[in-house]
Amino acid sequence: IDSTPSIETLMTYLSERGAQHVSYAYHTNSADFMVGSVPKETTSHFFYGFTKGKAPSSPFATLLFFGDTIVDRGIAAAIEKGKDPLSNIRGKENRFFRGATVTGLNLEGPITSADKNEQKLVSFAFDADTTIALLKTMQIDVASIANNHIDDAGLQGKEDTVAALKKHRIAVVGYPDSCVQMPIVNGQMGICAFADLNDLLDMQHATDALRKIRSQVDYIAVSIHWGQEYSANRTDRQHFVAKAFVQAGADAVIGHGPHVRESIEHIDGKPVLYSIGNFLFDQPDTHLSNGMAAALTFSSKKIDVRTFPLQTAGGQPYL
């Protein structure tokens, strides 16, 4: 079974047979059988058995989330020259961006033609066609815009961003709403986004928003822009905020903002990724431009965390 149509056919057949109870056996990878260096692309083999019974009814979701992403400056210049910024990781079949229930990122700036704030030392504004094409290739379902660059073109830029994303059926979180609901298998997932810039996040507002959506969804993942730039160490403030989020109902906290990777820990059994760093950024110093994609699996039994370390060089991230 090696294509989407064939999988759909199999699942339809199993449904009509009443054989939707699934048992996972094991999996292998073509790299397991190779000697020497591992190729850039491999094939995975998963072995399952199906017997009489119903499909699982408990909520289930996978979340793939990327860190700070810009479509300006060196990134935009590379795209204008015909370079594909995703070519090093997406593969010929775009497999890296396929398969997650929800895929999201932190969009670090406005999608707008409004003038930038030239008084800022660093100011961004993204071309709509270029940005939407990039997000579509990544199969982005939700974009967090709670960060320190979303206001680079003022309120007009922020409103333009929301309109552009919604026009292309990409959910927006962080403004105007702190939380959104995303459909998952047999349930709903809440995605919330906040920015703790200069430690000024209204904690009461944030925790109230989490408690409000908690009763409406099965799982909550929080995206937050915080921390100290270029520091690989989380701050006491980050730990304080993360603990408050978990106590208010968050099942996972995914941080970004420092532009580099920070530690991962569990608070009351809930994963906190303090900083997943950059995804698509053009900082010239490569050791200050690293990150990781966060891949989280939510089920009634546990929350499973996997990470894909990334480095950016020449405006292109690679694994």
Disulfide bonds with the S-S distance in Angstrom:
Cys179-Cys192 2.14
